[in-house]
Amino acid sequence: MSMYLSPLWKRILWTIPFLLAVTMAEAAPPPDHPSVEQAGSMLGVPQQPPGNQGNVLETFEANNYSYIRVSHPTEGERWLAAPRLELAVGNSIRYGDGSRMENFFSKVWKRTFPVIYFVNEVVLEKIP
């Protein structure tokens, strides 16, 4: 005996595995998207010890990058793009000056950051 499924249920059942696969897969960067190292050298990000300190307010990843919204003593907060690393909201970090970029559009997130700093290094401060 076979079970009858309406066309709507068939569509729903065929869509679920597809949605799971899409949401679980990490978006691949576009073919012309530079690596973290390439972007740093293209932007002329200077190599320096991290001199700025702040607390992580928000963080998310996109391919090889971590986007980090961090508290800043004079600006209130700022966005950083750094080589991918595991951070959590509330972490205290140190980071270099990096290279300031205005109206940066992230192809992966389809989002424009009015101002973002590309930094080579973010260091998680040790908790005493």
N, C-alpha and C positions, 0 to 999 in steps of 0.2 A: 504494500500500500504506500503510495507516494503522498507527500504532504504538499498541499497547495499553498503557494505564497503569492500574494498580490504583487503587481509590478512595483509598487511603492516599497514593499518590504524587501524585494530582491535588490532594488537600487540601494536601500539603506545598508543591507548586508554586504554588498560589493563595495560600498564607500568606506566602511569602517576600517578595513585593513589599509586602504590607501591613505586615509587620514592619519592613522597611527604611524605609518612609514614616513610620511611627510613631516609630522611633528617631532619624530624621534631623530630624524636625520639632521645633521648640521649643514647649514647652507654653505656651499662651496663658493669661494670668492670668484668674481668674474675673471675671465682669462687675462685681462690686462691689469689686474689688481696687484700692486707691489707687496712683497713680503715686509715684515716688520723692519728688518735690516735695510732693505732697499729704500723704504719710505724714509727711514732715519737719515740715510746718506743723501737721498735726493733733496730732503729738506734742510740738510746741513745741520742736523741736530748735534750740538757739541757734546763731546764725552767729558763728563765732569762728575764729581761725587754728588750724590743727592743732597741738596742744601735746603729744600723746602719741606715743611712738615704740615700734616693735616689729618683729619679723621675722615674715613670713607663714609659718604652719605648715601651712595648708590653705586652699584657696579653690575656690569653685564659683559658677556663675551661675544665676540664676533670673529670667527676664524682664529687668526693668530694674535688678535688684539684683545686687551681688556679696556673697556671704557669705564672710567672711574670719575664720579662726581665727588669732589673732596672739599672740605672746609678750607678756607683761605683767610689769613688774618686781615688783609686789606680789601680783598674783593668779595668777601663773604663766602663765595664758593667758586670753584672752577672745574672744568672738565679736562680730564687727561686721557690720552690714548697711549698705551704702553704695551710692551710684549706681554702676552697672556700669562696671568698668574691667578691663583686662588686667593680671593679676598672676601671679607664679609663686612656688612655695614657695621660701623663702630670701630673697625681696625684703625690703628694709628700707623701712618706710613710716612716715608721720606721719599722725595723725588727731586730730580733736577729741574732746571729752568726749561729745558726743551725748546721747541720751536712753536711759536704761536701761529695758529692758522684761523682765519675768519671764514665764516659761512662754509664750513666743511660738510660735505654731503656724504653720509655713509651709504654705500650701495646695498649693503646687507640689511641694514635696519631701515633704509629708505627714510632717513631722518637727517635734518640739517642742524649742526651744532653752530650757534652764532660765533663762539670762540672756543677753541680746543687747543690744548698743548700736547704735542707729540714728544714724549720723553723716552729715553733709552732704558731707564731703570726705575723701578719702584721697589723700595725696601720696606718690608713689614717690620715695624719696631717691636722689640721684645717687650713683653708685658712684665713689669717688675714683680 
